[in-house]
Amino acid sequence: MHIPVLQKEVLEHLDPKPNENFIDCTTGEGGHTLALLEKVLPEGKILGIDWSEELIKSFKSQVPSSKKNIILVCDNFANLKEIVGREKFKSISGILFDLGMSSWNLKESGRGFSFLRNEPLDMRYNPLNPLTAEKIVNYWSEIEIEKLLREYGEERFSEEISQKIIQARKFKSIKNTFHLVKIVSDAVPAWYQHKKMHFATKTFQAIRITVNDELNNLEKVLPQTIEILKSGGRLVIISFHSLEDRIVKNFYKNQAKNGLIKILTKKPVEPGREEIRINPRSRSAKLRAAIKI
């Protein structure tokens, strides 16, 4: 069962009221979207965006009774302003981003997001994206692979892993997740393989971020949110690793300095012990909120 992260805190900071309009830029499996919908009925609307067509189709089948209140769009949220114009979605009281990967992608997509399943090295949220994880590990140079592991994975053994990838692909193309996990295992010391975090986590994170251009998409969309929010509208962003959180934090600071927003969260809001116990994947979540002046 899908458990939305920091749901109580999302609703507190977005403060949705009946008949208001909101955008969920990362609808996923619909947990936050449905919680917002409940608050804005009878006349309020939710625009839900997700890059995965499968998740949009699945969610559509769940909400037939509220169809007039929900508009669902399969697109990259980096195109937010264009989507809003196309859908004629106006008077926006709040925008939400939950930047965590959906459980569906990990467990059901079959696209190699998880190092615990042997699947093709794909890692695309949308199959129309021409870049795959397989292309990166088999065709990118050692310098390029080392850079993405270091910058996007913050992987301390980025050099060793990139060298092993280059060596391994000389003998056999790297086609599936377990092959990549074995390469990482061969590249890192034994003690690193017995830490709490799985030794391949950062490698998979870095490749996934690169395939989907996640950080650039986030940087592209943030200025658009301020343009389309109405005065007094709220922006809530949940990030799951330091690179995303840094982008959000710096964006809020700059917008506040320019007098465009007021930051509502001096420090990021994090899940409590009970939420982490029920949903361990929430442990790295950080929520930051702001209001447009």
N, C-alpha and C positions, 0 to 999 in steps of 0.2 A: 504494500500500500504506500502511495506517495505521501510523504510528510513535508509540507511546506516549511522552510526554515524561517525562524523568527516571525511567525505569523502575527502574534499579538503585537509585537513591536512595529511591524509594518503598518498595521491598522492604526496604531496609536499615532505614528508619525505622518501618515497620509491623511488621517482624520476624514475618511469618506462620509458624506452625508447623502440623504435621499435626493435623487434627481441630478446629481453631479456626474461629470464625465471623467473617466480615468483611462490611462494607457498602461497596460502591462507589456513591456517590451520583450519579455522572456516568458511567454505563457507556459511553455513546457507541458507538464501534465495537468496544469490548470488549478493547482491548489490555491495560490494567491488570487488568481483571476476570479474564482468562484466566491472567495471570501469578500472581495471588493464588490462583486455583483450584488451580493446579498445586502450590502449597505447602501447601494445607490438606487435600488428599486423604489418606486415603480417606473420612473421615467428616465433615470440615469443610464448611461451607456458605458461599456468597456470596449476599448479597442485592444485586442490581444494579438501580439506578433510573435512568431517563432520561425526560425530558419528551416526547421524540419517539417516537411510536408506530412510525414507519418504522424507526428504529434498533433498537428493542426487537425488532420482527419479524425484522429482518435478523440480529441477533445470536442469536436463538432458533434460527434455521436452522443456525447454525454449531456449536451445542453439544449435539446430541441425545444423545451418549453420556454426558454428565455431567449430564443433566437433574435428577437427584435432588439434586445438589450446588449447583445454581444456581436461584435464584428471581429472575425478572425482572419488574419492575413499571414500567408507564408512569404516571408521576405527577411532580408538582413536588416537588423535594427539600425545599422549605419545609414539606411535610407529613410529615417524616421520622418523628416519634414515632407519628403515626397509622398510617403504613405499617407500621412495625415491629410495632405492636399487632395490626393486621389480619392480618399474615402470621405472627404468633406467633413472631417471630425473636428468639431469646434468646442470652444469654451472648456478648456482642459484644466481640471482642478488638481490633477496629480499624475505623476509618472513613476513607474516602478521598474527597476532592473534587479533581477536575481541572477547574478552572473555564474552561479553554480551549474555544473553539467547535470542534466536530468538523469534519473535512475534508468529511464528507458534506454538512453544512449549507452549506458554501461552494461545493462543486463539483456537488452532485447534487440538492439539495432544490428548486431553482428558486424559492426564496422571497426572492431579492434581498439575501442577506447580503453578496455580493461586488460591489464597484464595477467589477470587471473583466468582468462578464457583464451583458447587458441582460435583466433579469428584472423581474417585477412587484414593486412595493415592499410586501413583506409583512413579512419579518423575524421571524415568529413561530416559536418552537421547537415550539409545539403549536397546530394550527389551531382548537382550541376557544377559544383566547384571543381575546376580542372586539376587542382593540386591534391595529392594523396600522401599519406605517410610513407607508403611504399616507394613513391618517386623520390622523396627526400632521402631515405636511407640508402637507396640504390644508385642515385644519380648526382646528388649534391656533393660538392667537394668536402674534403676533411676540414678545411678552414670554416666553411659555411656551417657544417654540422656542429663543430666545436663551439662556434659563436652562438648558435641558437640554444644549445644545451646550457651554456654558461649564462646567457642573458635571460632566456625565458624559463629555464628550469632551475637557475641558480645552483647548478650541479657542480660540486667541487671536483668531481672526476671527469669533467667534460672532455679534457684532452685524451685521457685513457679510453673513454667510451668511443669517441669519434675515431680514434686510431683502430680500435677493434672492429668497428663497423666497416671501415675501409678494407681491412684485412679479410673479414668474413665474406664480403660480397665478391671478392676476387674468385672465390671457390664456388659460391652458390648465391643466387639472388635471395634477398631477405624479403620473404613474402608474408609471413605471419607473425603474430604477437609473441608466441613462445620462442621463435627463433631470435627475435630481438631481445627478449628477456635473457636468453642464454648468453648472448653477446655481452650484455650489460654485466651479467654475473661473472663472466670471464675477465671483465675489465676492472672490476672494483675489488678491494681487499675483503677478506672473509669477515672481518669485524663489521664492515659496512652492510653486509648482508644479514646481520642479526640485530639491526636496530629496529625500533618500533615501526618506523615508516619503511614500507617495502623499498628495496634498493632501486627498483625500476620506476618508481613514482615520478621522479623529477624528469627523467628522460621522456616518459610518455606525456607528461604535462607540457614539456617544451615543444615536442613535435605536434601535439594537438593544437597548441596556441598558434604555431606557425602555419599549419594547414588551414586553419580557419581565420587567420589574420586577426585574432581576438583583440589584441591591445590596440591596434590601429583602428579597428571598428569602434572600440570604446571611445578613443580620442576624437573620432569623427562625429559621434552621435552627441556627445555631451553639450557642445555649444547649441545644437539644435533644440535641446530640451528647454533651454532658457527662452529661445525665440518663440516656441509654441505654447509654453505654459501661460495661463492668464495670471494677472497680478494676484498675489496671495496663493498661487498654486504651489504644490509641494513636489519635491524630487527626493525619492528614496532609492538608494543603491546598496545592494548587498554584494560584497566581493568575497573571494575565497583564497586569494593569495596576495602577497605583498606588492607585486607589480601592479595589479588592478587597483588595490587600495591606494597606492601612491598616486596613481593617475587621478582617481576620484578626489582624494584629499587636496592635491595641488589645484585641481579645477575649482573646487569649492573655495579655496583660499583666494584665488585670483578673482573669481566672480564677486566674492564678498568685498575684496579690496576695491573693486570697481563700482561697488554700491548696487549690484544687481540682485544679490541674494543675501539672506541672513542664514547662517549655519545654525541648525537646531541641535546638533550633536557635537559637543566640544570634543568628546572622545568617541571613537566608534562603539556602537552598541554590540555586545557579543552575547551568544547564547549562555544560559545558566546551566548549572550542573545537571538538572533534571532533563532539559532538552537534549543535552549531549548524550545522556544515558539512553534516552528513547531513540534518538537519531544521531549516532556517532559521526555521520558525515557533516553535521552542522558545526563541528568543533572549531573549524577555522573561519567561520562566517564573521564578517564585520559589516555592520549597517551604518551608513552615514546619511543624514537627512538635511534638507535645506528648504527654505521657502523663498519664492520670488517676490521681490519688493515691488 
